[in-house]
Amino acid sequence: MTKALKLSIACLFAVVIGFFAVSCGGGQTDKKADATKELKGSISVSGAFALYPMASKWAEEFQKLHPGVSINISAGGAGKGMADVLAGMVDMAMFSREVNKEEIAKGAWFIAVSRDAVLPTISAKNPMLAELQKKGMTKQQFTDIFINEKITSWKQVYKTGNAGKINVYNRSDACGAAEMWAKYLGGAQEDLAGVGVFGDPGIASAVKNDVLGIGFNNLNYAYDVNTRKKYDGLEIIPIDINDNGKIDSTEQVYGSLDNLMTAIRDGVYPSPPARDLYFISKGKPQNEIVIAFLKWIMTDGQKFVDEAGYVQLKENQIAAELKKLD
């Protein structure tokens, strides 16, 4: 073999090796680019006031990681959220009660993301506050106020005192809070008596400003997530779970947000009115941004749940919910 031929073969071999190196290197670069591809687009969400603060926190943190994603959230009640998502007006609904068969038949797909509870609320200036905190009220007493309307004055609660008429407040919007409170009392939202007020903030304000009022609120509208204490002017009526006419030490769970969260997590506070909170979509999500957001919520996003004043799902439930996205 001549020297010139050997040189030509060597050059050709170098070119071939270089081609494969570039090809392989280019493939790896493309794969790496795909893996780190930045999400871009938007997600629209509406629904339950109960989940709104938590969903807003998740959206804020997710958008820090993905600046190209815009998440627009509005609260208008669980019923509105379900109607919006089934009509295709939003990508997801925030939902605060169990999804029923009729909603599933219409295409509702759901994933549980956290947990909270509905609480019976009164004004901090209620003339019977001290006695209410000491004795609480039983499920039957709440039922006789909100559904049967047999108890219409504060004096009837303990057959003592001279407090006036009970002013009952209810939600005017179709919502999970009213549905879960009614379910605890053995009824449905339409069975609840009282003056209808729109939204969680509305009913909290009405009760706080009426010394003879009674209503119900979701956890995050009764407690300040920053101070972990009840909002000024608002109090919780302890539930006498064992019906023994007093609030035992095991039932004294309302002193702080963290105490109550523990009681909800451990099942000490009854369920209902404690309940899971959901995101709903029409059919299993297909939008890659929605899927990425939900997967992040069920993994890294869980670290924000306690901080935001909600109760984490148990690990086995989180694993089961994540499988719904596979």
C-alpha positions in Angstrom: 0.0 0.0 0.0 1.4 3.3 -1.0 2.0 6.1 1.5 -0.5 8.3 -0.3 -3.2 5.6 -0.1 -2.5 5.0 3.6 -2.9 8.8 4.2 -6.2 8.9 2.3 -7.6 6.0 4.3 -6.5 7.6 7.6 -8.2 10.9 6.6 -11.4 9.1 5.6 -11.4 7.2 9.0 -11.0 10.4 10.9 -13.9 12.0 9.0 -16.2 9.0 9.7 -15.2 9.0 13.4 -15.9 12.8 13.5 -19.3 12.3 11.9 -20.4 9.7 14.5 -19.1 11.9 17.3 -21.0 14.9 16.1 -24.1 12.7 15.5 -24.0 11.1 18.9 -23.1 14.4 20.6 -25.9 16.2 18.7 -28.4 13.5 19.8 -27.5 13.8 23.4 -27.8 17.6 23.2 -31.3 17.3 21.7 -32.4 14.8 24.4 -31.0 17.1 27.1 -32.8 20.0 25.5 -36.0 18.0 25.5 -35.6 17.1 29.2 -35.1 20.7 30.2 -37.7 22.1 27.9 -39.3 25.1 29.6 -43.1 25.0 30.0 -45.0 27.8 28.3 -48.7 28.5 28.3 -51.6 29.1 30.7 -53.9 27.3 33.1 -57.3 28.7 34.1 -58.9 27.6 37.4 -62.2 28.5 39.2 -64.3 27.1 42.0 -64.2 26.5 45.8 -63.3 29.3 48.2 -62.0 26.4 50.5 -59.1 25.6 48.1 -58.5 29.1 46.8 -55.7 30.1 49.2 -53.9 26.8 48.8 -54.3 26.8 45.0 -53.0 30.4 44.9 -49.9 29.4 46.9 -49.2 26.5 44.6 -49.6 28.6 41.5 -47.2 31.3 42.9 -44.5 28.7 43.7 -45.0 26.8 40.4 -44.7 30.0 38.4 -41.4 30.8 40.1 -40.1 27.5 38.7 -41.7 28.0 35.3 -41.9 31.8 34.4 -43.4 30.9 31.1 -46.6 29.6 32.7 -49.5 31.8 33.7 -52.0 30.4 36.2 -55.3 32.4 36.6 -57.4 31.5 39.6 -60.8 32.8 40.6 -63.0 31.7 43.6 -66.8 31.6 43.1 -67.9 28.4 44.9 -67.5 24.7 44.2 -70.7 24.6 42.2 -69.5 27.4 39.8 -66.2 25.6 39.4 -67.8 22.3 38.4 -70.1 24.1 36.0 -67.2 26.0 34.5 -65.0 23.0 34.0 -67.7 20.8 32.5 -68.6 23.6 30.1 -65.0 23.9 29.0 -64.6 27.4 30.3 -61.6 26.6 32.5 -59.0 23.9 32.6 -59.6 22.9 36.2 -62.1 23.4 39.0 -61.3 23.7 42.7 -63.8 21.4 44.5 -64.6 20.9 48.2 -67.0 18.0 48.4 -67.3 14.5 47.1 -67.8 14.3 43.3 -71.2 12.6 42.7 -72.2 10.0 40.1 -74.0 12.5 37.9 -70.9 14.8 37.7 -68.7 11.8 36.9 -71.2 10.7 34.1 -70.8 14.2 32.6 -67.0 13.7 32.4 -65.7 15.0 35.8 -62.2 13.6 36.5 -60.9 14.4 40.0 -57.7 14.2 42.1 -57.6 14.8 45.8 -54.8 17.3 46.7 -55.2 18.2 50.4 -57.7 18.2 53.3 -59.4 20.8 55.5 -62.7 21.2 57.5 -65.8 23.3 57.9 -66.3 24.9 61.3 -69.3 26.4 63.1 -68.6 30.1 63.7 -69.9 32.8 65.9 -69.0 36.4 66.9 -66.4 36.8 69.6 -68.9 39.2 71.3 -71.6 36.5 71.6 -73.1 37.0 75.1 -72.9 33.2 75.7 -69.3 32.7 74.4 -67.8 31.5 77.8 -70.5 28.9 78.2 -70.3 27.8 74.6 -66.6 27.3 74.9 -67.0 25.3 78.1 -69.9 23.1 77.0 -69.8 23.3 73.2 -72.8 22.1 71.2 -73.9 18.7 70.0 -74.6 17.6 66.5 -78.3 17.5 67.4 -78.3 21.0 68.7 -76.6 22.2 65.4 -79.2 20.2 63.5 -82.1 21.9 65.5 -80.7 25.3 64.6 -79.7 24.9 61.0 -82.2 22.3 59.7 -85.1 21.6 62.0 -85.3 25.2 63.3 -86.4 23.9 66.7 -83.8 26.1 68.5 -84.4 29.7 67.6 -82.9 31.6 70.6 -79.6 31.3 72.4 -81.5 30.8 75.6 -82.8 27.5 74.3 -79.4 26.0 73.8 -78.8 25.4 77.5 -82.1 26.5 78.9 -80.4 29.4 80.8 -79.5 33.0 80.3 -81.5 35.7 78.5 -79.7 35.9 75.2 -81.7 36.9 72.1 -82.8 35.3 68.9 -80.2 33.2 67.0 -79.5 34.8 63.6 -78.6 32.0 61.3 -76.3 32.6 58.3 -76.0 30.2 55.3 -74.2 30.3 52.0 -76.1 31.7 49.0 -73.8 30.1 46.4 -73.6 26.4 45.6 -70.6 25.4 47.7 -68.8 22.5 49.3 -68.7 24.1 52.7 -72.5 24.3 52.9 -72.9 20.8 51.5 -70.4 19.2 53.9 -71.9 21.1 56.9 -75.3 19.9 55.9 -74.1 16.4 55.4 -72.7 16.3 58.9 -76.2 17.3 60.1 -77.9 14.7 58.0 -79.1 16.9 55.2 -78.1 18.7 52.0 -77.4 22.4 51.3 -80.9 23.2 50.3 -82.1 22.0 53.7 -80.1 24.6 55.6 -82.0 27.6 57.1 -80.7 31.1 57.4 -79.9 34.3 55.6 -77.9 33.5 52.4 -74.5 35.2 52.1 -72.1 34.8 49.2 -68.8 33.2 49.7 -66.6 32.4 52.7 -65.4 35.9 53.3 -69.0 37.1 53.2 -70.3 34.7 55.8 -67.3 35.3 58.1 -67.9 39.0 58.0 -71.6 38.6 58.6 -71.1 36.4 61.7 -68.3 38.5 63.1 -70.4 41.6 63.0 -73.6 40.0 64.5 -73.3 39.2 68.2 -76.3 36.9 67.9 -75.2 35.3 64.7 -74.1 31.7 63.8 -72.7 30.4 60.6 -69.9 28.1 59.3 -66.6 28.7 57.6 -63.8 26.8 56.0 -60.6 26.4 58.0 -58.6 29.2 56.3 -61.4 31.7 56.7 -61.6 31.2 60.5 -57.9 31.1 61.2 -55.1 33.5 60.2 -52.4 31.4 58.4 -49.7 33.9 59.6 -50.5 34.1 63.3 -52.1 30.6 63.4 -54.8 32.1 65.6 -58.5 32.7 65.0 -59.3 35.9 63.2 -60.1 38.9 65.4 -63.8 39.0 66.1 -64.5 35.4 65.1 -64.9 32.4 67.3 -65.5 28.7 66.9 -68.2 26.7 68.7 -66.5 23.5 69.9 -68.4 20.3 68.9 -69.4 18.1 71.8 -68.5 15.0 69.9 -69.4 12.5 72.7 -72.6 14.3 73.7 -71.7 14.5 77.4 -72.5 18.1 77.9 -69.0 19.5 78.1 -65.9 19.9 76.1 -63.4 17.3 77.3 -59.6 17.7 76.9 -59.6 15.6 73.8 -62.2 17.9 72.2 -60.3 21.1 73.0 -58.6 21.3 69.6 -59.4 24.9 68.6 -56.7 26.9 70.4 -54.6 27.3 67.3 -54.6 26.4 63.6 -51.9 23.8 64.1 -53.9 22.1 66.9 -57.0 21.9 64.7 -55.0 20.6 61.7 -53.6 17.8 63.9 -57.1 16.9 65.0 -58.3 16.8 61.4 -55.3 14.7 60.3 -55.8 12.3 63.2 -59.6 12.0 62.7 -60.4 13.6 66.1 -62.4 16.3 64.3 -65.3 14.5 62.6 -65.5 13.8 58.9 -67.7 15.3 57.6 -67.4 18.3 58.2 -63.7 17.5 57.6 -63.2 16.5 54.0 -60.7 16.1 51.1 -60.2 18.9 48.6 -60.0 18.2 44.8 -59.0 19.5 41.5 -61.4 18.6 38.7 -61.0 18.5 35.0 -63.3 17.4 32.1 -61.8 14.0 31.4 -58.3 13.0 32.3 -55.9 15.9 31.7 -54.2 16.0 28.4 -52.6 19.4 28.6 -48.9 18.9 29.4 -48.9 22.1 31.6 -51.8 20.9 33.6 -50.3 17.5 34.1 -46.9 19.0 35.1 -48.7 21.3 37.6 -50.7 18.5 39.2 -47.6 16.2 39.4 -45.6 19.0 41.1 -48.5 19.6 43.6 -48.5 15.9 44.6 -44.8 15.8 45.1 -42.7 18.9 45.8 -45.7 21.1 46.2 -46.8 19.2 49.3 -44.2 21.0 51.4 -46.4 24.1 51.2 -49.6 22.5 52.5 -49.0 22.8 56.3 -47.6 26.3 55.9 -50.7 27.4 54.0 -53.0 26.1 56.8 -54.2 22.9 55.1 -53.8 19.2 56.1 -51.6 16.9 54.0 -53.1 13.7 52.7 -51.6 10.5 54.0 -48.6 9.1 52.0 -50.5 6.1 50.7 -53.4 8.4 49.5 -50.9 10.7 47.7 -49.4 7.7 45.9 -52.8 6.5 44.9 -53.8 9.9 43.6 -50.6 10.3 41.6 -51.3 7.0 39.8 -54.4 8.7 38.3 -52.0 10.8 36.2 -50.1 7.9 34.7 
